Amino acid sequence: MRGAGRSVSLLADGVYFQGYSMRFRGVTARAGLVLAMLGAAWGNPAAQAQGVDAKRFGAREAVRQIALSPDGARVVFIAPGPGASSIAYVADVQNGAAPRSILSADGKPEKLQRCSWASNQRVVCLATTYMREEAGLVRYSRLITVDASGADMKLLSARTSSRALGVAQNGGQVIDWLPDADGNVLMTRVFVPEADPTTRIVESREGYGVERVDATSLRRTVVEQPRRDAVEFITDGYGTVRIMGGSVLDNAGYATGVIRYYYRMAGQREWKPLGDLDTRTGLGFNPHAVDRDLNLAYGFESHNGRSALFSVALDGTMKKTLVYSRDDVDIDDLVRVGRRQRVVGVSFATEKRQTIFFDPQFKAIAASLSRALPGLPLVSFVDASGDENRLLFWAGSDTDPGRYYVFDRKGKQILEIMLSRPQLETVKLAPVKAVTFTAADGNVIPAYLTLPPGSDGKNLPAIVMPHGGPGARDEWGFDWLAQFYAARGFAVLQPNFRGSTGYGDAWFVNNGFQSWKVAIGDVNDGGRWLVSQGIAAPDKLAIVGWSYGGYAALQSAVLDPTLFKAIVAVAPVTDLPALREESRYFTSFKLVRDFIGSGPHLTEGSPARNAVKITAPVLLFHGDRDSNVGVGQSRTMESRLKAAGKTVEFVEFAGLDHYLEDAEARTTLLDRSDAFLRTALKLPPRE
């Protein structure tokens, strides 16, 4: 990793990852990148077809993450650099000066995940890397602090001593920005025991705790002594830890999936029981935030089979109140603003993402923004200045990948500062329509349909594109994969099959692996619906998926070998028993084992073990540093298909993880998959 100003090896600062050191050096921003990030036209707009489409759609988002300084004058944001690299920049909101680069990471494997402001002059960034160990790919993280100019870079995470008896994989996270203590933060820390036989120095503390750290001087004070069972701390936004969660382990040291929560009454230090959350079943109260003034915790809990927002009083009465629920979908997110992260509303997705504001001022602001930006119905607040006068927000739609704005509440002015995807600014994108279709057993399945721009929607080559997860769902809005294929002339259907989240417990069934026949049946019924509606030509129907979606794409052909005429699977699960084994040496092993389950479905539901049934040609993509789904899953699938005499192609990307965050790799994925689909479906090639 690089930090403007000087070359530093963090090994000298006491960080040692079993032979791996994270390094930071100086970088210089290039004018072309700066222009792209500021929203200038990218490339030649007239050359947006015939091969350039893949490059435009394959380009990574110009703004991966962004935060507003406490005074509202500057932003820090992470943008893509060359290849898989990422660069953190600081830019003035109003004067139009070129952004200044302050940190970078090569992406293979180091990454910048997010950056924010400890003060108007000090930035804190989270950096991650992966190491290949006996257990597999293991993730490490560290917090870095740097001046807004890019100078004076330091390690904010606690240094690892040479006397340590272990390695802290987790470098901690900021849980309170302490707005009243400029430049200080509350952050978690993994305490590792130490021993030195020559001096008899011993550090016996072990586990997860909280420290107050000055981001400039690095002066540290322990606020919460470490506990071996602790996994989570929640503050009230004013520097006081009010809730702690502890993982319940079994006798062998494996996680049981139960988090035991405790709370403190105002002004007291004693921990009192708040309740247990069973992450396997979703039963129990899951706290997310504390409101100091109301003296309560906000969290989610199942209500009539769906996730709802509740509050629990922290005054000793434990009074629980239903705050907001719906009878059709889960309430899945809190809307929080400001440096104290106060709760102002909730969010959920029906056909489109919606927000309900509890705070009357933000309800009025949202209404004003809706009127000012009528073509951008998806609005989310990203950050705010310390006084909440300046609000940083994102707005987008299905045909607009989104743009970032700063709203000055006093001046009542909206300033557009950046585009999410400037490369697509001149490209005509396809509207996305919410639809439903009926599964074979009579259940109505929600989905999203994207038709090629200007198409009549009839007799088209078509793609069913199941989402990843399986604990996920698709939503209305811009999707770079769906939009690319629509631009190339394909109709695209994205079904929220049973096994998806967001629709309650009954819809989730037993998850998309244990209940694979239901989930994959819904996916296949989506393809049949495209044909029955005359949207898809029967002999020109394909399936494309990523992660669990890749699994669904392959397994769809096991369930019905004749439906889809071509299969594209990116980073797919292909062998369920092997997937279980990937977590063998982690404390979560039993949770993964139980999630995937045991029994005949392990063989029946593994496409690699049923390769002989697949008749359609298959194209696989996978990164060899994928820690979500090991690259061995695709290697096995390729081997089994070849052994069965099937048609298969496999593209393996060196040094990339599950998300293939590299513009060149994504461009290759899009171009290769488009050519593959055209050949398999007997379509004319693109000129």
N, C-alpha and C positions, 0 to 999 in steps of 0.2 A: 504494500500500500504506500501511497505517496501523500505527503503533506507539503504545501508550498513553503519554501524557505530553506530547508536543510534535510540532510539525510540522517535517519535515525533507525537503529535496530532496537526494537523493544526487548530483545534479549538482554541488552545492557540495563534495562529498567526492571529486570527481574521476571519478565514473562517468558516462560519456557513451556512449549507444548510438546513434550516428548520428542525433542529434536527439531521442532518447527518454530521459527520466529516470524512475527508479523512485522513488515518493514514499511516505512513511510518516507517518501521523497518529494521533491518539488515537481510541479507540473506547470504548463503554460496553456491557457485556453486558446483555442483556435477560432478565428473569426467565423468560419463556416458553421461551427457548432453553436456559437453564440447567436448567430442569425437564426438558426433553426429553432433554438430554444425561445427566442423572442417572437417567433411566429411568422418570420419572413417566408416567402415562397421557397419551397424546397425542390431543387432540380428544375427540370423543364416541364411545366404543366402540360404542354402539348404532347409530351412523350409518356403519358400515364398508362398507355396500353402496350400490348405486344411485348411482354416480358418485364416491363417496368412495374406493372401492378404488384408483382411478388415483392419487389424491393420496397415499394411504398407501404404495403400492408405488413411486411415482415419487420419493418423498422420498429424498434422498441419505443415505448412512450417517452416523450421528451422530458416529462416530469414524473419521476417514479414516486417521489414523496417531497413534501414542501411544508415549511413552517414559517410563521410570522414572528418577527422580533417583538419584545415587550413594548417598545415604543411605536411599533407599527410602521417603521420607516424602511425595514429591509426584510428580505426573505432569504432563507437558506433552503436549497433544494438539491436533490440528487437527480442527475441526468445521465443518459448513456454516453459512454466514451467509445473509442474504437473497439471492435470485437465484442467481448463479453465484459469489458471494463465499465466502471461507473465513476462519476466525478461529482463531488459536492461543491456547489457554488454559493456564493453570497451575492445578492443583487439589491440595489436600491429600488424601491417600489415606484418612484415617480420620476427620477431624473434621466432615465434611459441609458445610463452608463453601462458599459459591458460588464457582465457578471465576472466576479473574481473566483478562480478555482482555489479551494482550500484543502481538499483531500481527494485522493483517488484510490481505486482498487482494481486489480487486473481482472477480477471475475473468475479466475482459474487457480485457486478456488476462493480467494478472498473477495468479499462483497461489502459494500456499504448498504446497510438496510434502512437506516433512517437517521435524520439529524434534527435537532431542535436547539433552542436558545436557553442557556442558563442565565444569561444577562444580555444586555444590548451589545456587549463586546465579546461574549464567550459562547461558543457552539459546542454541543455534545453530540457525538455520532456513535452509532452502534455498528461495529464491524464483526463479520463472521467469517469463519473458514471451516473446512472439513479436512480431517485426516483419516487415512485408511489404516485401521487397526484390526486386531484379530476379530473383534466384534463386528467389523464392517466399517462403513463410513461414519465417523463420529464428528458432531458439530461442536465447535468452540466459538465463543463470543467474547468481545471485549468492548468497553466504552472508551472512546477517545475524546479528549477535550482540546480545542484549538481556538486561537484568537480569530475573530471575524476577518482578519487580514490574511489568515493562513499561517501566521507565525505562532511560536510558542506552543507547539503541539506536545501534549502529554497524555500519559495513560491515566484515565480516571478510575478504571477498575483497580481493585487492590492488587498490588504486586504479589507474584508468587515467589516465595522464598526457596532457596536451595535446600532448606531444612524440611520442606514440606513432605508429608508422607503420602501425598496424592496430588492430583491436578484438578484445578477448578475449571471444568468445561464452561460453566456459565459465568460470564464476567459481570453479571448483574444488570439491573434495569432501573431507570429513574421512575419512582412512583409518586413523587411530589416535587414540583419545580420551585416551591417556596417563594412565591412572588414578593413577599415582604423581606426576604433575605437575599438581596441581589447577588447572584453568582453562586449561591449555595443550592444544593439539591439533596433530597432524600433518595437513596438508592439501595437496592438489595445487594447482598454479598454472600457468596458461598465461602464459609470459613473452613479451612483445611488444617487439620492437626499438624504440628511440627515437632521435631525432636532433633537435638544435636548432642550425640554422646560425648563429644569432647568438652562441651561446656555445661552439659546438663540443662540447657535451655529447653523448655517444653512449652508448647502452645496446645492446650487440650481442647479448646473450643472447636466445635464441629457443627456444621449444618448451615441453615439459611437464616440470615439476620438482616438488619437494616442499619445503614450508616448515614450520617449527615456529612457531606463532603463539599469543600470549597473548590469550585471548578478551576480556580486560578492557582491557589497555593497548595492544593491537594490535602489540606488539613482535614483529618477524618475523626469523627466521633461516633462511637457505637450508640445507636438509638434503641435498637432491639437486639438483645443478645441472641446468638444463633440457637436454633433448635433443630435437631436431626430430622424431625417429622415435618417441619414447616416447608410449604411450597408457595405460599402467597401471602402478601400483606396489602391492605387497602387503607389509605389515609383519608382524612376529611378535607383535603385540599388546603389545609392550614398548618400542615406539618405534624399532625398527630395521627399515629397509627391506631385505628379503631377496630380493624378486623384482621384476623389471621386464619389461614387455612392450613391444615396439616394432613398429609397423606397417610392413610391407614395401610400398613404393610402386613403381609402374612408372616408366618414364622420363618419362611425361607427368604424373606426380604423382598418379595415381589409386591408390586402395587396391587391393591384389591379393587381400585377404582373408586373407593370411598374417600371423599375429602371431608374432614371434620373441622367445622368452622367455629371460631370463638369471637367474642366481641368485648369491648370495654365500654363501660358507662362513661359519660362525659366527666373529665377531670380525675378519673381513676386509672389504676394500672392493672388491676386484677382482671384476668381473662375469665369470661363467663361463656358457657356453651350457647352457641347460636343454632346449631343443627348440623346434620350430616347430609351431604349431597352424594348420591350414587351416580357417578358419571356413566355407568353402563346402562342404567335404566332411565336416567334423567329425573329420578325421584328426589325430592328435597329442594331446599332453597339455595339458589346459586347467587351469592351477593356480587355486585359489580361496582357499587359506588356508595359513598356515605355523604349525606347532606348534614353539615354541622348545625346549621340554623334550625332545621326541623328535627334534628337528633334522630335520624333514621337511616336505614340502609335500603337501597334499591337493588332488586335482583329479580331473577326469573325463576318461575316454578310452573310445573304442569297444572293446567286448569281445564277440566273437561276434555282432556286428551290433547291439549295444545299448550305451547309455551305462552305464559302471560307475565306481565310485569306486576310485581308485588313490592310493598314496602314493609319493613319490620322495624318497630320502635326499638331504639337502643337505650331506653330509660329503665330497663329492668322488667318491664311488663311483657316484652316480646310480642306486642300486639301486631298482628299481620293484617295488612289491608290490600285488597285487590285494586291496583291503580289503573291498569288498562288491559283489555283482552279482546279477542275477536273469535267468532265461531267458525271462521273459514281458514285462517292461516295463523302461523306462530308469530308472536311478537319477538323479534330476534335481535334488536339493537337499541341501545340508549343513544340519544342525541346529547352530546356534551360540548360545552364551549368554554373558552377562556383558559387561563393558566391554572385555574383551580379546578378545571374540568367539571364544572357544575352541570347537573342534569337539567335540561330544558325541554325534553320530549322523548318520544319513542319512535322507532321506525319498523316497518314491516313491508312485505311484498305481496301484493295480490297480483293483478295483471301487470301493474307497475309498482315500483317502490314508492311508498307513501310515508309521510312524517306527520305525527300529531304533536303539537307543541303545548306544553303545560305553561310555559312562561309567556305571559301576554305580550311582552315586548318582542320576543322572537317570533311569535305568531304573526304579529303585525309586519315585522321585517320580512318574513317569508312571503307574505301576501304581496308586499311591495315588490320584491324581487321577481315574483311570478308575473306580475304585470309588466315589469321592465324587460323581462327576458321571456317572452311568450313562446318562443321556439325551443326553449331549453327547460323542459319540465322537471328534469332530474337535478335537484340542487342539494348539495351537502356542505355543511360548515366544516372547514378544515382546521382553522385556528383563529385566534383573536389577539389583539394587543392587550397589554395589562389592564387598561381601563375599559376594554371591550368596545371602544369607539370604532376601531378599525377591525373589520371582519374579513378574513380570508375564506373564500368559498369556491367550490367547483360547480359548474353547471354543464349539462350535456343532454343528449337524447339518443335515439336509435341512429339517426343520420348525422349526428355531430359527436365525435369522440370526446368532446369536452374542452373547456377552457377555464382558466383560473382568473378570479377577480378579487379585488380588494374594495370593500364597501366602506365608505366613510359615513358613519351615522350622523355626525353633526353637520357635515357639509352636504349630506344626501347625494353623494357622488359615487358612481360605480366605475372603477378603473379596471379594464381588462389587462392582465399582465402576461399571460402565457397560454399557449395552446398545448393540449395533451398530445396531439399528433399532427404537427404542422405539415408533415409529408402528405396528409390526406386532405388538406384544406381545399384543394382544387378538384378533388375527386367526387363524383356524384355517388353517394351511398344509397343503399336500399332501405326503404322503410321496413320495420319489423312489426308483425301483427300477432297479437295474442289469439290463439285458436284452441279448440279442444277436439279430441277424437275419442271414439268409444273402443275400449279394449274388448277382447274376445269374451271376457266374463261379464261385460256390461258396465264396468267402471269407466267413468269419463276422465280422460287424461288431459291435463293442461299442457300446452306447448307454445312455442313461438315459431312463426313461419316467416322466412325472408325470401323474397322473390327477386330475380335479377331486375335491375332498373330498366323500366320500359317494357318489361315482359307482360304478356297477357296471362301468364300463370298457367298455361296449359301445355301438356305433352313435353315437359322439360326433362333434361337430365336432373336428377335430384339426389340429395344427400340427407340421410338421417344422422344427426350429430349429438349423441348422448353426452351429458356432462360428466365431469370427474367426480371424485368423492370416495365412496358413494354418498357420504354425508354432505351433500351440497345440493344446489338447485340452480337452474338458469333463471335469469331475470331479463325483463325488457330493457333494451339499451344497446349500445355499440358493442359488437363482438368482432375482433379483427379476423378470426378464422371464418365465421359465417359471412362477413362482408366480403372477404376475398373470394370465396367460392361463388357468392352471388354475382360479384363483378365478372367472374369467368363464365357466367351463364347458368349456374346451378341454382335450383330451388333448395333451400336448407330448412329442415325441420329439427327443432331442439325440444325434445319431450322431457317433461318433469315426471318421469316414470315413478312407479311405486318403489320406494327405497330412497327417494329424494327427501331432503329435509325441507322444513318450512310449512308443511301441510298437516302436521300433527303426528301423533304416535301411530295411529292406524295406517297412515300412508307410508310411514317408514318401514312397516312390517317388521322383519327380523334383520334388516339391512340388505343391501344389494348383493352380498355374497351368499349369506345363508338362504335368502329368498330369491336367488338368482332367476329361477324360472318365472317368477312374477315380474321382476324388473325387466329381464330380457324379453319376456313376452310382450310387455308394454312397448318396448323399443321396436320390436318387429311389427307390432300392430300399427305403430306410427308410419312405418314404410308402406304397409298395406293401405292405410288411409290415403297416403299421397297418391297411390295408384288409383284407388276407388274414386277419388275426387277429380281425376283427370289431370292432376298437377304433374305427376311423374309418368314418364313413359315406362311401361313395365320392364323393358329390357335395359333401362338406363338408370337403375336405382343402385346407389352405393351407400356405404356407411363409413363415417370417419369419427374417431374418438381419441381423447387424450386421457391417460391415467386410467381411472375406472372406466371412462368412456372408451378407451382403447380395449379394455377387457370386454366391455359390452359389445364392441364392434366385432371382436373375434368370436365371442360366445354366441352372438346372434346367428352366426353361420353353423354353429353346432346344433342349435335348436331348430333352425330352418335353413338347410344348405342351399336352397334355390332362390331365396328371396332377394338377397343383395348380390350384385354382379361384381363388386369390387370392395375391398376392405383396406382402410388405412388406419393403423393403430400407432399412436405416439405414446411412448413410455407406458406400455400396457402391463397390467397384471395378467399372467398367462398360466401360472401354476399356483393354486391356493396353498397346498402343503409347503411349497418352497417360500411363499410369502410369509407364512407363519414362522418359518425358520430364520428369516432375516432379522427377527427381533429376539432371537434365542438368548443373546447375552445382555439383554437390557432388562431393567426392572419392570418394564411394561409388557414383558413377554406373555404373561398369563392373560392380560387384558386383550392383547392382539389375538392370542390363541382362542379365547372365548368369543371374540367378535367374529372371527372367521368361522369358528365352530368346528365340529367333527362329525364324521359320518359319510354316507355315500356322496353327498353333494360336493365333497372335496375333489373327488375324481370326476363326477358328472359335470361339475361346474368349472373345470379347468380346461381351457381351450387347448393348451399344450398336450394334454392327455387325451384329447379327442381330435387331434389334427387330421386324422384320416377322414373325418366327416366333412371337413371344409373343402368346398369345391371352387370357391371364388379365388382369384389371385389376391395376394396379400402384400402390402407394403408396410414395413416397420421402421420406426425412428426411435432412437434412445440415446441419452447422454451417458457416458461411462462413469460419471460422478453423481449419479442419481441416488440420493439417500432415501427417497420416498418409496420408489419401486426400483430395486436393483436391476442393473443392465442385464444380469443373467436371465431375467424373465424373457427378454426379447431374444437373447442368444439361444435359449432353450426352444422358444417358439420357432425360430428359423430352422434350427436343427431338426425338430420333429416334423415340420412341414416338408423339408427336403427329403427326409427319410420316407415320408408317405408319398413322395412323388408329386407334391403340390408346387404351384408357382408362388415364389416368395422373393421379395427383395428386402434387404435390411441396410439402413443407413445408420451408422454409429458415430456420434459426435464426441470427439476426444475433449476431456476437460470440462464438459458441461453437465449441469445437474438436471433435475426433473423439469424445469421450466424453460430450458434452452434459451436463456436470456443472452442472445447473440444475434445481431441483425443478419449476419451472413448465414448463420445456421437456420434461422427462421425463413429467410428467403429461399434457401435450398429446400427446406421442408415444403414450402408452398409451391415452388416450381416443380419439384419432383412429384409431389402428390397430384398436382393438376395434370401433368403429362401422363402419369400412371392411370388416373381415372379416365382420361380421354382415350387411352389405348384400350383399357379394359371394357369401356362402355361403347367403343367403336364410334367415338366422336371425332370430328375434324380437329386436327391440332391447331393451336393458336399460332398465328404467324408472327 
